[in-house]
């Protein structure tokens, strides 16, 4: 439980750091470029780097929460 809460807090802090421009744009752009090249999709233009980074953070949170809910559902179903 503590791990889940810490994950959400860290993701929230990362999102706030990107929005408040604490993290330099070049660092965010390099990280997104690496991620997009690894997946094989085109990299975003520099002016759209921050919003797309926030979309990636939100998507990661949704995927992790969905996997945890599925795990809880399967565990509770097999216990009955």
C-alpha positions in Angstrom: 0.0 0.0 0.0 2.8 2.4 0.9 4.4 1.6 -2.5 1.3 2.6 -4.4 0.9 5.9 -2.5 4.6 6.7 -3.0 4.3 6.0 -6.7 1.4 8.4 -7.0 3.2 11.1 -5.0 6.3 10.7 -7.1 4.3 10.9 -10.3 2.5 14.0 -9.0 5.7 15.7 -8.1 7.2 14.9 -11.4 4.2 16.4 -13.2 4.3 19.5 -11.1 8.1 19.9 -11.7 7.5 19.7 -15.4 4.6 22.2 -15.4 6.3 24.6 -13.1 9.4 24.5 -15.3 11.7 23.3 -12.6 12.9 20.5 -14.9 14.6 22.1 -17.9 12.9 21.8 -21.3 16.0 20.1 -22.8 16.0 17.3 -20.2 12.3 16.7 -20.8 12.8 16.8 -24.6 15.7 14.3 -24.4 13.7 11.9 -22.2 10.7 12.0 -24.6 12.9 11.6 -27.6 14.5 8.5 -26.1 11.1 7.1 -25.2 9.6 7.8 -28.6 12.6 6.4 -30.5 12.5 3.3 -28.3 8.9 2.7 -29.1 9.3 3.7 -32.7 7.1 6.7 -33.0 7.9 10.2 -34.1 9.1 12.7 -31.5 7.0 15.7 -30.7 7.9 19.2 -31.6 9.8 21.2 -28.9 6.8 23.4 -28.2 4.6 20.4 -27.4 7.2 18.6 -25.2 5.7 19.5 -21.8 2.1 18.7 -22.5 3.0 15.4 -24.1 5.2 14.5 -21.1 2.2 15.1 -18.9 0.1 12.8 -21.1 2.8 10.1 -20.7 2.8 10.5 -16.9 -1.0 10.3 -16.8 -1.0 7.3 -19.1 1.5 5.5 -16.8 -0.6 6.2 -13.8 -3.7 4.9 -15.5 -2.0 1.7 -16.7 -0.4 1.0 -13.3 -3.7 1.6 -11.5 -5.6 -0.6 -14.0 -3.1 -3.5 -13.5 -3.4 -3.2 -9.7 -7.2 -3.2 -9.9 -7.2 -6.2 -12.2 -4.8 -8.0 -9.8 -7.2 -7.2 -6.9 -10.2 -8.4 -8.9 -8.5 -11.7 -9.9 -7.3 -12.3 -6.3 -10.7 -11.6 -4.8 -12.4 -13.8 -7.4 -10.1 -16.8 -6.8 -10.6 -16.5 -3.0 -14.3 -17.1 -3.2 
